Amino acid sequence: MNGTASTPIRLPDRVVVFDYGEVISFSPTAENRRELLEIAGISEAGAEAFWSAYEAGRRALDEGTLPIADYWAGIAAATGADWSPAELHSIWAIDFVGWLSINPGTAAVLEDLAAGGTRLALLSNAGRDFSSYFRNGSLGPLFEQVVVSGEILLVKPDAAIYSHTLDLLGITADQMVFIDNKAENIAGAEALGITGHVFTSAEGLRSFLEELAA
């Protein structure tokens, strides 16, 4: 059996709250992106317009103010595409799957925190469509609370989303440790007195948490 020995990480007076995208998950791969363009019928010449519209609508999607169908309709309008409802379902599914990969290094840190009895939660800027996966996927049982921006109409780095998370967990800001790959989201948390760490690698995250636990 392959694997490495785990070392429990104990932070008994803290709750470690994780972002999902590009912290627990990897970014969609070049192959994921190529497959998405292919299923959407977007040529190489139209790729720039596609990705520009893809990014432009993401905040509203994460805020929960833009339905999935309307989000993709906006991309279709920007690229001149004409997708049938069946095609749109396929496009959505390919995009969704691209975000489901798991960084095994981060997963190991999560498991070691759980083994140490450390409380864990998830706080993600994401559409409502990810909520069931976050709660009911294989990592779901590790999290005491799952906060999905699209469900509560708040997004990081708005102070209100951190306050909402603190209230759900029943803790004060000094008891929360927040892990995110975006510096602006960490800055928003730190402004409230939350301990933050900008994620760049699972190894760096482990070192940060072990130092905090020492």
C-alpha positions, 0 to 999 in steps of 0.5 A: 500500500502506498502512502506516507505516515500522517502527523496529527496537527492539533490547534485545540483553540482554533477553527481552520477555515479553508477556501476550496478552489486552487487550495483544496482543488487544482485549477482546471487543466489545459485539457479541461479548458480545451475540452470545454471549448470543444464541447462549446463549439468555440474556435481558437479565434473565439477563445479569447472572447469566451474566456473573457466572458467566462471571467466577467460573469463569475462574480455575479455567479458566486454572489448568487445573483446570476442563475447558471443558465443566464451566466452561460447565456451571457457567454453565448451572447459574447461569443456568438454561440447558439447552444441548445438547452441540451448543449448547455447542460453538457457545457456546464457539466464539463466546466463543473468537472474541471473544478473537482480535482483534489490536491492530495497534499492539501487533502493530507493536511486536512486529514492531519488536522482532523486527526489532531481534533482541530475543528475545520470549515469551508468558505468558498466563493462559488455558485450554488451548484457546488454546495452539494459536492462540498457538503456530500463529497468525500471531504464533506464529513471533515467540515463542521460548516460549509459556507458557499457564497452563492447561497448567502449572497455574499462574497469574499473579501466582503467583511460580512461573509467572514462575520457570517462564518464566525457566527455559524462557528460560534467563535471570535475572530482571534479563534479563526485561521483562514486559508485562501490562495488570494491575497485580497481575501486574506487581507479582508479576513485579517482586517477583522482580526482573523489569522490568515495564510495565503496558500501557495503550496501544501508544503508551505501550508503544513509548515505554517500550521505546524508552526502555529501549533507549536 
